[in-house]
Amino acid sequence: MMMEQNLIDYIIEVFDGVLVDEYGWEHYTIKGKKYDIRFDPSRIEWACDCPAFKFRRRHKIKYCKHIKEVQNRKFEERVRQAQSSGRAGARVV
């Protein structure tokens, strides 16, 4: 299992921090953490292997800190792409 996780971590690192599986789920990792953070684009649903996410329903927490970190990273990346392409702000027609 550990060898498999190391391979997954390596693949994610090489391919822009995301691995897409055969079901279309996007898998992310956070450096130094062993948790698998997943996003299902067809349902717009996040999941994480950490204990906080597993018990989130008990405390009515929608996202754990790992999911929030990945979401923030993705948002910052989109902002950088928009700024570098010269697109900023909303398009009004």
N, C-alpha and C positions, 0 to 999 in steps of 0.2 A: 504494500500500500504506500509506503514512504517513497519508494522508487518511482511509483506512478505519479504521486503528487509532485515530486521534484521535476519529472518530465513535463507535467502540465504547467508548472510554474515557469519552466524554461521556455516552453512554446508561447505562453502568454507574453512573456517579456520580449521575445523576438518579434512577435506579430502585433505591435502597437498596443500591448496591454489587454488584448481581448482574444478569447478563443470561442468560436461558434461551433456548437456540437451538431449532430445529425438531426436534432429536433428544432434547431433554430435558436436555442437558448444561447445567450452571450455569457461567457464566464470571465470574471475579473478576479484579481487578487490584489492584496495590499502588501507591500514589502514588509517582511518581518512577521506576517500573520499567516496562519495555515488555513484560514477559512476560504471557502469557495463562495463567492458572491455571484449570483445569477440574475439575469434579466430575460424575461420571456416577452419579446416584442409583439407577439400575436395577442397576448392578454394584457400587455402593459403591466406586468407583475414582477416584483423583485423578491428574491429569497437569499438567505445567508445561512451558513452552517453554524454560526456562533450561538452560544446559549441564550443570549439576550433576544435574538430573533426567534428562537424556538419557543420561548415563553412569552412572546410579545402579546398574545391575545389576553393573557391573564392581566396584563397591565395596560392594555389598550394602546400599545406602541405599534405604529405602522411600520417604521423602519428602524434598523439598528444603526449604530455609528459607522459601521463599515459600508453599508449601503449609501449612507449620506456622503461619505468620503468619495466613493466612486461616482456618485451623481455630481458632486461638486467638481471633480476632476474632468468629467465629460463636459460639463457646462463651460468650464474655463477653456477647454480645448476648442469648443465651438466658437467662443468669443475670440480667441486668438486667430482662428481660421477666418472669421468674418473680418477682423481687422486687417489681416494680411492680404485679403482679397479686395479690400477697399469697400466692402459692403458693411454699412453700419446703419442701425436704425431700421424702422419698418418701411415697407414699400406701400405707398398709398396711391390708389388708382382712381 
